[in-house]
Amino acid sequence: MGWKTLDDMDLQGKRVLVRVDINVPVVDGAVTDDTRIQRIVPTVRDILAKGGKPILLAHFGRPGGERRQNLSLKQLVPALESAFGTKVRFGEDCVGYEAELAVANQGEGEVVLLENTRFHDGETKNSAKLAEGMAKLGDVYCNDAFSAAHRAHASTEGLARLLPACAGRLMQAELSALEAALGNPQRPVTAVVGGAKVSTKLDLLGNLIEKVDNLIIGGGMANTFLLAKGYDVGKSLAEHAMTDTAAQIMAKAEETGCRIILPSDVVVAEKFETHAPHQVVSADQCPADAMILDAGPETVATICKTFEDSKTLIWNGPLGAFEIEPFDAATNAAALKAAELTRAGKLVSVAGGGDTVAALNASGAAKDFSYISTAGGAFLEWMEGKTLPGVAALEQ
């Protein structure tokens, strides 16, 4: 890739505008989950160690171009100071006099946090004027917000074109992991794609069948593919209008040499509730009054064997209704197998997407995956093969 990192930049005495994602949950003015804050700590510390002056740019919520006190970044200052172990000076705006004042008063070893970029309507419109106003505050631009890289905004795309630019440590880790998974992976490559609807992941499936060797389809999506094969899925969640599309995807996969793995056996129940009475049946034997809620043990064995025969794994979406027991069994078993192979150095495993992160955390497998992306939309768009404006701007 053609992007630079902090290692390529001379930061001594330089003002470094750092685009970060600190869109964290706040209740009664207190941060309840500081995961995103902790993830930017290495970037901030490395800039300080290289003699640079970190100036943080971030959005918070969706104020729609208006100043809204409940969406001010000022409330995050205590959490940031705790994470960085240094003073964080707050600027009441991200451009203009208030921002310039905060930057001018920045002391040695201090961090500056500027106000919510989305208080300006021009942020989401990628306003050149707003980007130019931000650029006046710094000498170097560092993007450490992969999760916002799929948006061409003033602080993610416009600003990157106005100053010498590089990727922060989190962005660097994310891009390196994604390059290892799909850009230049060790083969065979296996992808797990789950979730409720085929219709929301058409671009994803279309891209993957041209790039991976095995595609495992789970969740409600798998039911639509089973329907396309002529199976009765009873009361299961499925998109009946998408069966022709599913059939086309399977036909295209045959042309590209991608093996699609669907459930061969399934766990069915009459009710969608915790510990509902359930049974395992062949995928083509779902009772008319039941619904498919998980993949069966035979399918799990096939998935685990596929992982063993693979070198690279990309995972997006659960295999069943992982939120309720015992319909989390297939997801948990497959995730733990992937974790075991990763620990043993036999598999590069990259996962991302909201439900995916939650499912892997619940299984206890997350800590052993090679990389877990918390980027959501940006991770999905990258998997779909789309150009991410925030990344493309760094490659200029």
Secondary structure, DSSP 8 states (H G I E B T S, - for coil): ----BGGGS--TT-EEEEE------EETTEES--HHHHHHHHHHHHHHHTT-EEEEE---S--TTS--GGG-GGGGHHHHHHHHTS-EEEES-SSHHHHHHHHHT--TT-EEEE--GGGSTTTTTT-HHHHHHHHTT-SEEEE--GGGTTS--IIIIIGGGTS-EEE-HHHHHHHHHHIIIIIS--SSEEEEE-SS-SGGGHHHHHHHTTT-SEEEE-HHHHHHHHHHTT---TT----GGGHHHHHHHHHHHHHHT-EEE--SEEEEESS-STT--EEEEETT---TT-EEEEE-HHHHHHHHHHHHT-SEEEEES-SS-TTSTTTTHHHHHHHHHHHHHHHTTS-EEEEESHHHHHHHHHHT-GGGSSEEE--THHHHHHHTT---HHHHHHT-
